[in-house]
């Protein structure tokens, strides 16, 4: 869930050697391509987290404030687990949202869950939780897990 590439830039600038970003939205992928065009080591794929798997490919996978849009969290997390190398890390940032996001002219349904839900699900899938903490604002929680 690369979004527009804002966080990807930060990851690339600190030395990421190979970056693969996925997003379900063609408009968002187009924007990410524009924002990341200076980087040669980037692959951007229009794909759904519920179907995307690259077995044992990645050292690190991160998701920042996107899981609230995913209803079937278990399937998405199983795909992430399958895509990580043994010893790989998954960093998940979850927000504390309501069930609906109101844009005034339209509403978007969200699927929020608390950190206890994610911790149990990650453990059930096979991750080892390394830490889980609320951000200073209390708006989000960061969970770091490792594939054993």
C-alpha positions in Angstrom: 0.0 0.0 0.0 2.4 2.6 -1.3 0.0 5.4 -1.5 1.4 8.4 -3.3 5.0 7.5 -2.3 5.6 10.1 0.5 6.9 7.5 3.0 8.5 5.4 0.2 10.8 8.4 -0.5 11.9 8.4 3.1 12.6 4.7 3.0 14.5 5.0 -0.2 16.5 8.0 1.0 17.8 6.0 4.0 19.3 3.3 1.8 16.6 0.9 0.7 18.2 -1.1 -2.1 15.1 -2.4 -3.7 11.6 -1.1 -3.2 8.3 -2.7 -4.3 5.1 -0.8 -3.6 1.6 -2.0 -4.2 -1.7 -0.1 -4.3 -5.2 -1.0 -5.5 -5.8 2.4 -7.0 -4.6 3.1 -10.5 -4.7 6.9 -9.8 -2.6 6.4 -6.7 0.0 4.3 -8.5 0.2 6.9 -11.2 0.8 9.6 -8.6 3.4 7.4 -6.8 5.2 6.9 -10.2 5.4 10.6 -10.6 6.6 11.2 -7.1 9.2 8.4 -7.3 10.4 8.9 -10.8 14.0 9.8 -9.7 14.6 6.4 -8.1 15.7 3.5 -10.3 15.2 0.8 -7.7 11.4 1.1 -7.5 8.8 -1.3 -8.7 5.2 -0.1 -8.4 2.3 -2.6 -8.9 -1.4 -2.0 -9.1 -2.6 -4.9 -6.9 -4.8 -5.8 -4.0 -3.4 -6.8 -0.7 -6.0 -9.6 -0.6 -4.4 -11.3 -3.7 -0.8 -10.2 -3.8 1.9 -12.6 -2.7 5.6 -13.0 -3.5 6.7 -15.9 -1.5 9.7 -15.3 0.8 10.7 -12.2 -1.2 10.9 -9.2 1.2 13.0 -8.4 4.2 10.7 -5.6 5.4 7.0 -4.8 4.7 5.3 -1.8 6.1 1.8 -0.5 6.1 1.0 3.0 7.3 -2.6 3.8 8.1 -4.1 1.6 5.3 -5.4 -1.4 7.1 -8.5 0.5 8.1 -9.6 0.2 4.4 -9.2 -3.6 4.4 -12.2 -5.7 5.6 -10.5 -9.1 5.4 -7.5 -8.3 7.5 -6.6 -11.9 8.2 -6.2 -12.7 4.5 -4.1 -9.6 3.9 -1.9 -10.4 6.8 -1.4 -14.0 5.7 -0.3 -12.7 2.3 2.2 -10.4 4.0 3.5 -13.2 6.2 3.9 -15.4 3.1 5.7 -12.6 1.2 8.3 -12.0 4.0 11.6 -13.9 4.3 12.2 -15.8 7.5 13.4 -13.3 10.0 11.7 -10.5 8.0 9.9 -7.6 9.7 6.4 -6.2 9.3 5.7 -2.8 10.6 2.0 -1.9 10.9 0.6 1.5 11.7 -3.0 1.5 12.6 -5.2 4.5 13.3 -8.0 5.0 15.8 -10.9 5.8 13.4 -14.6 5.5 13.3 -16.5 3.2 11.0 -17.2 6.0 8.5 -15.0 8.7 7.0 -17.2 11.7 6.1 -16.0 13.8 3.2 -19.2 15.9 3.1 -20.3 14.9 -0.4 -19.6 11.2 0.2 -18.9 8.8 3.0 -16.3 6.0 2.9 -16.7 2.9 5.0 -13.8 1.9 7.1 -12.9 -1.3 9.0 -11.1 -0.1 12.1 -9.8 -2.6 14.8 -7.8 -2.0 18.0 -4.2 -3.1 18.6 -5.3 -6.1 20.7 -7.2 -7.5 17.7 -4.1 -7.0 15.5 -1.8 -8.5 18.1 -3.9 -11.6 18.4 -4.3 -12.0 14.7 -0.5 -11.5 14.0 0.3 -14.1 16.7 -2.2 -16.5 15.3 -0.7 -16.2 11.8 2.8 -16.9 13.1 4.4 -13.5 13.7 6.3 -12.7 16.9 5.3 -9.2 18.2 8.5 -7.3 19.0 6.8 -4.1 20.2 3.5 -2.3 20.1 3.1 1.3 21.2 0.8 4.3 20.8 2.1 7.3 19.0 2.5 10.5 21.0 -0.7 12.0 19.5 -2.6 8.8 20.5 -4.0 8.8 17.0 -2.2 5.7 15.9 -0.4 2.6 17.1 2.8 1.1 15.7 3.2 -2.7 15.8 6.5 -4.3 14.8 6.4 -8.1 14.2 8.9 -10.6 13.0 8.5 -13.8 10.9 10.2 -16.6 12.7 
